[in-house]
Amino acid sequence: MQTLLIVGCGDVARRTLPHLLGHYRIVALLRDARQAALWRARGALPLIADLDRPASLRRVAGLADAVLHFAPPSASGSRDFRTRRLLAALSRGASLPQRFVYISSSGVYGDCGGARVAETRPLRPLTARARRRVDAEGQLRRFGRDGRVRVSILRVPGIYAADRLPLDRLRQEMPALRGEDDVFTSHIHADDLARLICAALRRGSPNRVYNAADDSCLKMGDYFDLVADRRGLPRPPRVSRREAERTLSPTRFSFMSESRRLDNERLRRELGARLRYPAIVDGIDAV
């Protein structure tokens, strides 16, 4: 049985794990040893290591036939040194992984003025966190090309699930943009994302990028209204862009400064993706 290494063992990795058990020997790279018993109980073999401590990564060399890379970049700078350290450690082995799937962000496209965005669109990241994602993608493309590793990249928009809804934001009555100032956003249910990751692992083409989004086309404020209505909460107050910039934190406001609608045709055509929740209203109603 082949060995699959999971790097970045958060919520989506946890949802992906059941689809992998029985097909792979799963090794979970954990920076917190207190999580080892939990992942062992789920059927994975814990490996205590930290992407911020290169010496701890020695055991990953030659370990895996496939890698799922969920770990986010570090919190500062414009380069992703965590991915660089991981690839350096993998490259020290006698053999490289055959398959590699990286979970990136749709933020690499930057602001597209509400346009429909295919994977071929030039990347124009506006934030440092998005520039780190672009750096990681570039590293992985070179790794795939030079080492003949089949690398697939999923560009993921807003992830939601029953426990990943903006309920605290709504309860705090944080404002949304008025309609004329609002931005288009894309979404994907966390369980659908887990299935898409497995589809990319099986059928993703070498050095290929996929927009991992559902079919929805909503403005951000309309999404908040939908969640509020379904959960019996007040709809958020609507404000102008200028007022939002004045009252919200720079990080939160940055998400209100990029408008795009992800095209998922490649996902369906090449990965054969069938979403359980093709529209965000389906996912919200299900929870």
N, C-alpha and C positions, 0 to 999 in steps of 0.2 A: 504494500500500500504506500502511495506517495505521501510525503510530508508537506503540510501547508503551514506557513508561519503567519500568524495574525499580529500586526504591529499597530498599536493603538486600540486598546480593548475597552471601548466605550459602548454606548447604547446600540449603535448600528452594528458594531461587531458582535455584540451579544445576540442581536436578532438574526444575524447571518449564520451564526454557529450551527443551529439545528439543521440547516440545509446542507452543511458540509460533513457532519458526522456520518460515519459509515462509508464515506467516499475518500476521506483523507485521514491521516494521523495528524491531529491538530496540535500545534505548539503555539501558546499564547505568550507573547512578550509583555511582561508586566514590570512597571517601574515600582509598584507598591506591593511588597511581599505579602501584605495583609489580604490581597485579593487572590492569592494562590489557591487557597482551599475552595473558594467559590468557583473558579474556573476549572479546577480539577473535578469538582462535583458535576460540572456541566459536560465533562467528557474531554477536556483539553489538558495538555501537559504544560504546566507553567514554566516559563523561563524568565528569571528575574534579571532584567537589564534596563538600561536607561539610555535613550538616544542622546542625552546631554552628557553622557560619560562614555567616551569611545572605548575605554578599556573593558567596560562591562559587555560589549557587543562581540567579543571574540568568539563566543560559542555559536553565533549564527552563521559563521563561515562554513559553507558547504552543507548546511543543515537542511535547507528547504528545496523542494521541487517547485513550489508555488508560494507566492507572497501576496497577502492583502494588506495594503498600507493605508490605515485610517488615521494615523497620527497627524495632528496639526503641526504646522511650523512653530518655531519659538515665537515669543510675543513681540519681538522688536527686530528692526533691520529690514532689508529688502531681499535677503537671501535665506534660503532654508537649509541651515546647517544640519538639522536633524536628518533630513533625507540624504544629505551628502555623507553623513557618518554611517547611515544604514547601508548605502550602496558600497561604501568603502569596505565595510565589514563583510558584506556578501561577496565582494570581489576577491577576498583573500582565500576563499575556498577552492578546492580542486575542481568544483563544478558550480555553475551559476544556476539560479532557478530557471525553469522553463517558462513559467507564466508569472506575470506581475500585474496586479490591478491596483491603481492608485485612486483614492477618493479626493478629488480636487473641488474647486468651487466655481460657480458661475460668475463670481466676482471678477474673474480674470478678463471678462469682456468689457468691464467698465460701464459707463452710461451709454446706452444705445438709443436714447430718445424714444423708447417705447417700440422700437422696431422688432420684428421677428428675427431671431438670431440662430443661425446654423453654426456648426462646428468650424466652418471655414472662415468665419469672421475674424479679422485681425484682433489681436489682444491689446487692450488699452486699459490696464488696471489703474484705478484712481487712488487706491489706498495702499499703505505699506503691507497690510495682510494679504491683499490680492497680488501684489508684486512678489511676495514670498511664494505664493502658489505658482505663479508663472515660472519662477526660478526652479521650483521643484519639478514642474512638468518638463522643463528643458533638460534638467539632469536625467530624468527618467527616459526621455526620448533618446538621449545619447547612450545611456546604459543599455537600452533595448537594441539600438542600432549596432553598437560596438560589440556587445556580447551575444547578439542574436537571441535575445530574450523577448518573448512576446509580451509587450507592455500595452495595457489598455488603461485609459484615463477616463474616469467619469466626472464630468463637471456637474456638481450638485447645487440646486437652488435651496430655497427654504425647506427644511425638513419638519414635518409635523406628525403627530400621533396623539393618542389619548392623553399621554403625559407630557406632550410637547406642544401645548397650545398657549397662546399669549394671555392666559387668564389673569396673572398678576398685573400685567400691563393694563388690562381692562378694569380690574378692580381699583387700580390706582388712578384711573381716569386720565391716563396719559393721552395726549392729543394725536390725531392722525391728520394728514393733509387734506385740505378741501379738494373736491373733485378736479378742478381745473389745474391744481398744482401737483396732483398725486402721480405716483409712478406705478408702472406695471411690474408685477413680480410673478415668478414661477414657483411651484411647490412640488414636493414628492412625499408620499407617505413613507414613514420609516420602514414599514414592512415591505412595501414595494421596492424600496431602495435595496434592501437585503437581497431580494430576488434578482434584481438587476445586477448586483455585484456578482452573484453566482453565474448569471448568464454571460457576463463579460469574462469571467474566469474560464468558462467552457468554450465560448464562441467568439470572443473578442479578437479582432484582427490585430496584427503587429503594429505598434506605434499608432494606434487609432484612438480618437477621442469621441466620446458620446455624451450628449446632453441628457442627463438623468432626470427628466422632468415629466410630469403628467400632462394632460391635455388642457388644463385650465388656463384661462386668460383673465386674471383679476387684477384690479388695482389694489394696492396695499390696504387702503382704508376700507374697501369693500370686503377684503378678507377679515379684517377686524370686526366689521359689522356682522358678517356671517357667523363668526365664532360667538360673538356677544348674543346674537339672537338665539342660537342653538343652546346656549348655556344659561339663558335667562339673565344676562348681565346688561347694564346700560351700554349703548353704543358709545364709542369714544367721541369726544368733542372734535370738531374739525377746525383747523387753523390754517393760516396762510403759510407759505414756505418761509417767509421772513420770520414769522412768529415762532415756527417750529425750530428754526436755527437758533433763535434767541433763548428758548426755554429747554431744549433737549441737549443731552451730552453730545460731544462731537462724534463719538462712535455710533450712537443710536441715530443721529441725524444723517450719518454717512449712508445708512441703508435706505434713507429716503431721497438720496441724490442720484440713484441709478435706476433707470427704467428700461426693461427689456422683457421680451417674451421668448422663451426658449423653444426652438423647433426640435421635436423628438422623433422626427421621421427616421433618422439613421438608427436610432435605438430600436425601433420597431422592425425596420427592414433587415438589419444585420444581426441583431441579437434575438430576434423573434419575441420581443418583449410583449407580454400581456399583463397589463396592470390590473390588480384587484380593485384599485381606486383610481380610475382614469380621470376623474374630476375631483377637485378638492371637496366639493359638496358631498360626494359619495363617502369620502373618508371622514368628514366631520359628522355626517349623519350616522355612520357606523359606530362612532365612539360615543 
